[in-house]
Amino acid sequence: FSVCGLMFLYVLQGVPLGLSSSIPIMIQQKISGYSQQAAFSIVSYPFSCKLLWAPLVDCVYSERLGRRKSWLVPLQYCIGGAMLYIPSVIGDALGHNGGEVNVGVLAGWFCFLTFLAATQDIAVDGWALTMLSTRN
């Protein structure tokens, strides 16, 4: 059961990355320059920099929930809430209502979502190392 749970959590943290990789295609349909697509690439930075806050995720936890669930449960709620809210913002930010494409808003929301997914990755990796150790 635990291995299936790990696989499920790894798949879930890939969903925001898949969604964010489709945004440059939508931006390209609205504008002709590549500078805004390049600005959107900041979205991938949280996965590159997650080693900066990984010690915090590993050390700060609730005794009641446990080391990994203290992070996984709130992160799942935050990711779910963000994924429910982002569609209400994305149409305007992509200029579907006659406005300009706002790459800053898009990059901000998807960077936040990627930050949450990267933090979940830290917690899931720690859980995998604990669960798959030779002692277990």
C-alpha positions, 0 to 999 in steps of 0.5 A: 500500500505504501508504495502505491501511495508514493507513486500516487503522490509522485504523479500528483506533484507532476500535474502542476508541472504539466499544466505549467508547460502548456502555458507557453503554447497559449502565450505564443498563440496570443503574442508574437515575441519570445520574451514573454515566454522566456519570462514565464520560464521562472516557473521552473525555478522552485524545483531547482532551488528546493535544496534551500528549504529542504532542511526546514521541511525535514526538521519542522514537523508536528509530533501529532501528525508525524514528520512527513504528514505534517507537510503532505496534508497541508500541501495537498490542501494548498495545491488543491485550492490553488488548482481550483482558483487558478482557472478563474485567473488564467482566462484574464491573464491570457487575454481571453476577455480582450485584454493583454497577456499578463505574464507576470500574473501567470508566472506568479501563480504557476511559480507558487504552484510549482513551489508547493509541488517542489515542497511536496517532492521534498516531503515525499522523497523523505518519506520514500527514503524512510519507508524504503530503508533497509530497516523497513 
